[in-house]
Amino acid sequence: MFSFTRPGSDPGWFIGIDDSAFYSTFTDFSTAYRTGSVLDNSQDTDFCAINDHWPAFAFAHDLGEVTSKTKPIVISVGHARDPVLEYIIDNDVIQHRSPYFLTHYTSIMHVIRAFPSEHPDAPEKATACDAQVKQDTGAISSGYVGLVGLNGNGHNVDGILMFMKAEVPSNGNINTVDVIFPAWPISLYTNPAIGKYLLLPHYQYQAAGLYSNEWALHDMGAHYSSAIGHNDGLDERVPVEESGNNLIATLSYTRKTEDTSLIKQYSGLLDWWTRLAVLFVANTSQGPLENQTNLAIGVVIRIQATAESFRILGDEQKVNNYSLGLTYNPLGEKLTGITISS
């Protein structure tokens, strides 16, 4: 086992190896290996730039005389930081969030020891998961199997929250709603709680009244790892899409899990986002467009989603408020034979 952290820096590198392996960070490790066929398991603490002596990790394992297939050599390399990021809460207080795995392990070194020991079971578990996904998606469409397979591959006393660096190719936004939403079916299928934990930072932040716009915000922070929201309201302006995505995600989570905590605690947000959705006629992420058919249909579905959420809560007045706006749909569907809702 080995670990090091650069002085004055949060991130640390951790290497887990078995007892017969050797490790060195010296830039001249190749010379040491050629002369003795081993590495001295030492640590180079003279930190330098990447192009200054070209520091590197090296591993060596003596397999002895190889006459048949050998057992796998397991080497795990990880990068961990604690805290993981900063998160804004009530009264503009910045909270430092720790990694979730610390709720199950006492320290990072504990994780290092546990990780290699679980390696033998990992392939079997992964194969079983893949088989289940193929079986379930194959029941829908054989082409869907490949699509799903392609896309499939913070400990805190205040509760679990999840953060993702959502827009890696662009600007590194955190928990972008229109990035979370396309992956939402995977969360519902594998573990719906993941979806809930991704939504909660948004809902908690907006319920605290820190966001200056009336609609749902676009992301929880412009740059990972600062999930400090957008108190100035200058995040990307996508009021219909993000508000609507939240409404659909919340209802689908509630139906899947029968956990009504989101719609109970944040019913005010859901109600307000729905009222705003009907006021906007342009998807501002694409600029003004003449043909907004997709947006119009989307708004209808989002309004119905809110009506269904309040139906679960037993608030018939709200159900009637939002259902009345949809009374034209059944007649239109009957006359045209086109089904939009069911």
C-alpha positions in Angstrom: 0.0 0.0 0.0 1.3 3.5 -0.8 -0.1 7.0 -0.9 1.1 10.5 -1.2 -0.3 14.0 -1.3 1.6 17.0 -2.6 2.1 19.6 0.3 -0.5 22.4 0.1 -2.7 20.5 -2.3 -6.0 18.6 -1.7 -5.8 15.8 -4.3 -3.8 12.7 -3.5 -2.6 9.7 -5.4 -3.1 6.3 -4.0 -1.6 3.0 -5.2 -2.8 -0.4 -4.0 -0.5 -3.4 -4.8 0.1 -6.9 -3.4 3.0 -7.8 -1.3 5.3 -8.9 -4.1 5.2 -5.8 -6.2 7.6 -2.8 -6.1 7.0 0.8 -6.7 9.2 3.9 -7.4 8.6 7.4 -8.5 12.2 8.2 -9.4 12.7 9.4 -12.9 15.6 7.0 -13.2 13.6 3.9 -12.2 14.4 2.2 -15.5 18.1 2.2 -14.5 17.3 0.8 -11.1 15.2 -1.9 -12.7 17.8 -2.9 -15.3 20.5 -3.3 -12.7 18.5 -5.2 -10.1 15.3 -6.3 -11.8 13.4 -4.8 -8.8 12.2 -1.4 -7.7 13.0 -0.2 -4.2 9.4 0.8 -3.2 10.5 4.3 -2.4 8.8 7.7 -2.7 10.2 10.7 -4.5 9.1 13.8 -2.5 11.0 16.3 -4.7 7.9 17.5 -6.6 8.5 19.1 -9.9 7.0 20.1 -13.2 6.0 17.3 -15.6 8.8 18.0 -18.0 11.4 18.3 -15.2 13.1 14.9 -15.0 9.7 13.4 -16.2 8.4 11.9 -13.0 6.6 8.6 -13.5 5.0 5.6 -11.7 6.5 2.2 -12.3 5.5 -1.3 -11.1 7.4 -4.5 -11.2 6.3 -8.0 -10.2 8.5 -11.1 -10.2 6.5 -13.9 -11.9 9.4 -16.3 -11.6 9.7 -19.0 -14.2 6.6 -18.9 -16.3 5.5 -22.4 -17.5 1.7 -21.9 -17.6 -0.9 -19.3 -17.3 -0.4 -17.2 -14.2 -3.0 -15.6 -11.9 -3.7 -11.9 -12.7 -1.6 -9.2 -11.1 -4.0 -6.6 -9.7 -2.8 -3.0 -9.5 -5.2 -0.2 -8.6 -4.4 3.4 -9.0 -6.9 6.0 -7.7 -7.1 9.8 -7.3 -9.1 11.0 -4.3 -9.8 14.4 -2.7 -11.5 15.4 0.5 -13.4 17.6 0.3 -14.6 16.8 -3.1 -16.2 20.2 -3.8 -17.8 23.2 -2.3 -21.6 23.6 -2.2 -23.7 26.7 -1.3 -26.5 26.3 1.2 -28.9 28.7 3.1 -27.7 32.2 3.9 -24.8 31.9 1.3 -22.9 29.5 3.6 -20.3 27.4 1.7 -20.4 23.8 2.7 -17.5 21.4 1.9 -18.7 18.0 0.7 -16.8 14.8 1.3 -16.8 11.7 -1.0 -19.7 9.2 -0.4 -17.4 6.2 0.1 -16.3 7.6 3.4 -19.8 6.7 4.8 -18.7 3.0 4.3 -15.0 3.2 4.9 -13.1 4.7 7.8 -10.3 6.2 5.6 -9.0 6.3 2.1 -6.4 3.7 3.0 -9.3 1.5 4.0 -10.7 1.9 0.5 -7.3 1.0 -1.0 -7.2 -2.2 0.9 -10.8 -3.2 0.1 -10.7 -2.4 -3.6 -8.2 -5.1 -4.7 -9.8 -7.7 -2.5 -13.1 -7.3 -4.4 -11.5 -7.6 -7.8 -12.1 -11.3 -8.2 -15.9 -10.8 -8.0 -16.0 -7.7 -10.2 -16.1 -9.4 -13.6 -18.9 -11.8 -12.6 -21.0 -8.9 -11.2 -20.4 -6.8 -14.4 -21.3 -9.7 -16.6 -24.5 -10.3 -14.6 -25.4 -6.6 -14.9 -24.8 -6.5 -18.7 -26.9 -9.7 -19.1 -29.8 -8.1 -17.2 -29.6 -4.9 -19.2 -29.6 -6.8 -22.5 -32.6 -8.9 -21.4 -34.7 -6.0 -20.4 -33.8 -3.7 -23.3 -34.1 -6.6 -25.8 -37.7 -7.0 -24.8 -38.2 -3.5 -26.2 -36.0 -3.6 -29.4 -32.9 -5.4 -30.5 -31.5 -2.1 -31.7 -32.1 -0.6 -28.3 -29.7 -3.1 -26.7 -26.7 -1.7 -28.5 -27.8 1.9 -27.8 -28.1 1.3 -24.0 -24.9 -0.7 -23.8 -23.0 2.1 -25.5 -24.3 4.8 -23.2 -24.3 2.7 -20.0 -20.7 1.9 -20.2 -20.5 13.2 -0.7 -20.4 11.7 2.9 -22.2 14.4 4.9 -24.4 14.4 8.0 -26.9 16.6 6.2 -27.7 13.9 3.6 -26.4 12.5 0.4 -26.0 14.7 -2.6 -24.6 13.8 -6.0 -22.6 16.1 -8.3 -21.4 15.5 -11.8 -19.1 17.4 -14.1 -21.7 17.6 -16.7 -20.2 19.4 -19.6 -16.7 18.1 -19.9 -16.1 19.0 -23.6 -17.2 22.6 -23.0 -17.0 24.6 -19.8 -17.2 22.1 -16.9 -20.6 23.0 -15.6 -21.8 21.0 -12.6 -25.2 19.2 -12.6 -26.5 20.7 -15.8 -30.2 19.8 -16.0 -30.3 19.2 -19.7 -27.4 16.8 -19.3 -28.9 14.9 -16.3 -32.2 14.5 -18.1 -31.0 12.5 -21.2 -29.4 10.0 -18.8 -32.4 9.9 -16.6 -33.7 6.6 -17.9 -30.4 4.9 -16.8 -30.8 6.3 -13.3 -34.4 5.1 -13.1 -33.4 1.6 -14.3 -30.3 1.0 -12.3 -30.8 3.0 -9.1 -33.5 5.7 -8.9 -31.8 7.2 -5.8 -29.0 8.4 -8.0 -31.4 10.6 -9.9 -32.9 12.0 -6.7 -29.4 12.8 -5.3 -28.6 14.7 -8.6 -31.8 16.7 -8.4 -31.5 17.6 -4.7 -28.7 20.2 -5.0 -30.9 22.1 -7.5 -34.0 21.9 -5.4 -32.3 22.8 -2.1 -30.6 25.8 -3.6 -33.6 27.2 -5.3 -35.9 26.5 -2.3 -33.5 28.6 -0.2 -34.3 31.6 -2.4 -30.6 32.2 -3.5 -31.3 32.0 -7.2 -32.4 35.4 -8.6 -34.4 34.1 -11.6 -38.0 32.7 -11.4 -37.4 29.6 -13.5 -35.3 26.5 -12.9 -31.6 27.2 -13.1 -29.4 25.6 -15.8 -26.6 24.2 -13.6 -25.2 24.2 -10.1 -22.0 26.0 -10.9 -20.1 27.3 -13.9 -16.9 25.4 -13.1 -16.3 22.1 -11.3 -15.6 21.8 -8.4 -17.5 24.9 -7.1 -21.2 24.1 -6.8 -22.1 27.6 -5.7 -25.1 28.1 -8.0 -25.7 31.4 -9.8 -27.0 33.9 -7.3 -26.6 36.6 -10.0 -28.9 34.7 -12.3 -26.4 34.8 -15.1 -26.4 31.1 -15.9 -27.5 29.9 -19.3 -31.1 31.0 -19.8 -33.2 27.9 -20.7 -36.4 28.4 -18.7 -38.8 26.0 -20.5 -36.5 23.1 -21.0 -34.9 23.0 -17.5 -38.2 23.7 -15.6 -39.9 21.1 -17.7 -37.2 18.5 -17.3 -37.4 18.8 -13.6 -41.1 18.3 -13.6 -40.9 15.1 -15.7 -37.9 13.8 -13.7 -39.6 14.4 -10.4 -42.9 12.6 -11.4 -41.1 9.7 -13.0 -38.9 9.2 -9.8 -42.0 9.4 -7.6 -43.9 6.8 -9.6 -40.9 4.5 -9.9 -40.1 4.5 -6.2 -43.3 5.5 -4.5 -41.2 8.0 -2.5 -43.1 11.2 -2.3 -40.5 13.2 -0.5 -39.6 15.3 -3.6 -43.1 16.3 -4.5 -44.0 17.0 -0.9 -41.0 19.1 0.1 -40.7 21.0 -3.2 -44.3 21.2 -4.4 -44.0 25.0 -4.3 -41.2 24.9 -6.9 -43.0 22.4 -9.1 -46.2 24.6 -9.0 -44.2 27.7 -9.8 -42.2 26.1 -12.6 -45.4 24.9 -14.2 -47.0 28.3 -14.2 -43.9 29.8 -15.8 -43.7 27.0 -18.5 -46.9 28.2 -20.1 -45.7 31.8 -20.3 -42.6 31.1 -22.4 -42.9 30.4 -26.1 -39.3 30.2 -27.2 -36.5 27.8 -26.3 -33.7 30.3 -25.6 -31.0 27.7 -25.7 -31.5 27.8 -29.5 -32.6 31.4 -29.9 -36.0 32.5 -31.3 -37.4 29.9 -33.7 -40.4 30.0 -35.9 -41.4 26.4 -35.5 -41.9 25.5 -31.8 -44.0 22.4 -32.2 -41.7 20.2 -30.1 -41.6 22.9 -27.4 -45.4 23.2 -27.4 -46.0 19.5 -27.1 -43.3 19.4 -24.4 -45.1 22.1 -22.4 -48.4 20.1 -22.5 -46.6 17.0 -21.2 -44.9 19.0 -18.4 -48.2 20.5 -17.3 -49.8 17.1 -17.2 -46.8 15.8 -15.2 -47.4 18.5 -12.6 -51.1 17.6 -12.4 -50.2 13.9 -11.8 -47.7 14.9 -9.1 -50.5 16.8 -7.2 -52.8 13.9 -7.8 -50.4 11.7 -5.9 -50.4 14.3 -3.1 -54.2 14.4 -3.1 -54.4 18.1 -4.0 -57.4 18.0 -6.3 -57.6 21.8 -6.7 -54.2 21.9 -8.2 -55.0 18.8 -10.4 -58.1 20.6 -11.7 -56.1 23.8 -12.3 -53.6 22.1 -14.6 -56.0 19.5 -16.1 -58.4 22.2 -17.4 -55.7 23.5 -19.7 -55.6 20.1 -21.4 -59.3 19.6 -22.0 -58.9 20.4 -25.7 -56.5 17.5 -26.2 -58.9 14.5 -26.2 -61.1 16.1 -28.8 -58.2 17.0 -31.0 -56.9 13.5 -30.7 -60.2 11.9 -31.6 -60.7 14.2 -34.6 -57.2 13.6 -36.0 -56.3 10.2 -34.8 -53.1 11.6 -33.4 -52.2 10.6 -29.9 -50.2 13.0 -27.8 -51.2 12.0 -24.3 -52.8 9.1 -22.6 
